[in-house]
């Protein structure tokens, strides 16, 4: 049964959202109530707690990661929730979404290349791009009738210019909250396809949508030059401090390149604390 308040709300913790130093850095004062959006206040689902307790009760934390089963369950979850058919063999294990984006930027672009983002967007995108020696190309979202929309004219002009080698899509968009429609994504894909530009899609919030909105993964479109970061259990299931993530691509060449680089850096060893989807 869903609970709104943890059984031990006052248990000792070092949550960033209540850390005085962090609050002072962000807000200029520690004397604030943080309306945090990066993680939730609700307890995680009880089946997840029970699965973690089973691991704790074993009293042994040997190396363990059943990637075949986990990826089959993730594919099944997406089929049941989004009617999205995914091949479990096309997933690659990574430590988390941000580390995945950083890796993809370095793998598929060169220093000085442009990486396009649709601003205002999650501030870490710019940091990851510029710390890798790439150039941030801003494609500002437009506002029509009080709603954020993509500026496709500017988008195509920026891709036509030739320096943009990667589009870093955020879907659903953080922070504006847009769940991009199928029509909008089709237009984006058509333009990217015309200019043969790689699309990398951060879809970590894909399950957090209001009634009436429908999430469409970039993996569902007919364009082989795409990489969908289907996500991580962090946002959907409240497991933010348990690092884990997944990359997905139907393009075998892209997938094998990612898999090779991930393995060369020993980033594919997994995390036993990632339960199968409920």
N, C-alpha and C positions, 0 to 999 in steps of 0.2 A: 504494500500500500504506500502511496506517495506521502512523504512527510515534508512539511514546510520548514521545520526547525530540527537541527541535529539533536541527537540524544544528549550529547556533551558539548553544548555551544560554548562553554567556557574552558574547554580543554586547551592546554598549553600549545601555542603555535608561533610561527614566525612568518605569518602571511604578509606578503609584500603590501597588500592593500591597507594594512594597519601598522606598517612600519613607519615610525616617526621620521627617520632620515629620508625615506622614499617620498613620503607625503610632502616634506619640506622642499625637496627637489622639484616636485611637480607643481605644487600649489603655493609654495613660498611660506607655508606654515604647517605645523603638525597638528594644530588645533582645528581640524576639519573632520567632517563626516564624509568618507570617501564613497561616492556613488560609482562603484567599480563596474566596468563592463567586461573586463578580461576574464573573469571567472564568476561563478554563481555563489549565492549565499545558501542555496538549498542543499540538503544532503544528497549524495549520489544514490542511485537506485539500489534498493536492498539486494538484488541478485548480484550486483557487482561487489558490494561489501562482503557478501557471503563467499564469493569466489576468492576474494583476496584473503579472507580469514582462513580458507582452506590451505592457501599457500603458507601463511604464517604458522599454522598448526603443524605443518610438516617439519618445521624447525631446520630446514635445509634449503639453501638457495643455490643449488648447482646450476651450471649453464643449461638453459632450457628455452627453446623457442620452436614451436610447431607451426612453421610458416604456411605449410600446405593447408592445414585446417583453418588457421586464422584468415587467410586470404579467401578461402571458400566461403567462410561465414560473412566476411565483408561484402563479397560479391552477392551473396544471398540477401543480405540486409538492403543493399542498393536495389536489387530486383524487387523486393517486397515493398520498399518504401517509395522508390522513384521510378519503378518499371524500367530500370537501367540494367542492361545486360553487360556484365563485365567478365572477362576471362581471368580466373584466379592466377594463371601463369604469367600475367602481364603486370603484376604488382612488383614493386621493389621496396624492401624494408629500409627505412631511414630513421634517425633519432627523433626527428620532429619536423614540422612544416617549415619553420624558418631556416633550419640547417639545410633542408631540402632545396629551398629557393636559392640559398647561397651557393650550394653545389651546382645547381642547374645554370645559374648565371655564369659561373666559371667554366662549366663544361661546354656550353653552347654559344658563348660569345667571347670576343677578344677585348683586351683593354682598349678603351676609346670608343667601343661600340655603344650605340644607344639602346637603352631598355625603356620601353614606354610604360607609364603608369597613369591611371585615371584619377586625378586629384579632385577633391580631397580624399586621401586614402591612408591606410595604416602606415604610420610614420616609419616603421621598421623597413619597409620596402626601399625607401630612398637610401637608408643606411647600408643595406645589403648591396645595393647597386654601386654606390660610390666607394664603399670600402674595398670593392673588387676592382676599382680602377675603370669602371664603366661610367657612361654618361646618362643621367636621368633625363628622360624626355617626358615632359608633362603634357597630358591630354586632358585638360580640365573638363569635368562634367558640366553640362548646361542645366539650367533650371527652366522647366516649362510647366506652367500651371501649378507651381508649388511643388514640383516633383523633379528629382534628378534624372537626367537622361544622358545618353552618350552623344557626343558631338562627332558624328560620322564623317562629316566633311573635313574637319580638322584632322581626324584620325587617318583618313586616306591620304591627305596631303603629307602628313608626317611619315607614313610608311613609304610613300612615293619618293620622298627625299633620299632614301637609301641607307641612312645611317642606323635606323632602328632595326636591330636584329632579333629582338624578342619583345613580345607584348606580355606584360605581367598583369593578368586579369584577376580581379577579386570578385568572386561570385559565390554566395551573396556578398555584397559590397560592405566593407568595413571602412569608415563608420556610417555611411549614409543610409544603410539598411536596405538598399535596393536588391531584390531578387530579380536578376536580369531575365527578361522574357525570352521565349524561344525565338521570336522574331528579331529581337535585338541581337541575340547571339548569332543568328543566321547571317545578319548583315555584317557583323564583325568578322565572322569566319570567311565570308565571301571576299571581303577586302583583304584580309590576311592571305588568303589563298591566291588572290590575284598578284600579290607582291611576294609570295612565298616567305612569309614571316612566321616564325615560330610563336605559338601561343602557349604560355604556361599559366594554368588556372589554379589559383588557391581557392579550394572549395571546402575549407575546414568548417564553415558555418552552414553547410548544405542542408542539415536537418532542422535548423532553427528558423522556421518560416511561419508566418501567420496563416490562418485559414484564408483561402482565396488566392494565395500565391502558390506557384508551382516552380520548384527548383529544376533546372535543366543543366546537366553536366556538359562541359565542353567535350567530354568523351563520347557523347551521343551524336555528334555531328560528323559529317563525311569530309574530314580533313585530316590527313595523316600526320601533318606537321604540328601536332598538339601534344602537350603533356598535362595531364590532369592530376594535380595533387588532391586525390580524393579526400585526403585529410588525416585525421588523427582522432583518437577517442577524447582528446582534451576538451574541446568545446561541447561536443554533443553529449558527453557523459560526465563532465565535470572532473576529468582526470588531468588537470593542468600541470601538476607537479610530477607526473609520471611520464617521462619523456618517451614519445613514440610517434611514428608517423608512417605514411605510405605514399608512394608515387605510383601513378598508373599511366601507361601509354600503350595504345594498340600498335604503334609503330615499333617493330622489332629492332630496327637499327637504333632508334633513340633509347629504347628500353635496355638493350644490351650495353650501350655506352654508359648509361646511368649505373647499371648493375656492376659493371667492371670498375668504375670509379669508386662506387660505394664500397665494394669489396676491397679495393686497394688501400682504402683508408680505415678498414676494419669497422665500418659503421653499420654492418648488417647482422650483428650478433643477436639482436632482439632483446626483448624485455619480458620476463615471465609475468610481470604485473599488468599485462594487457589482456583483459578478459575478452572472451568471444562476445559479440553483440547480443544483448538480451533478446 
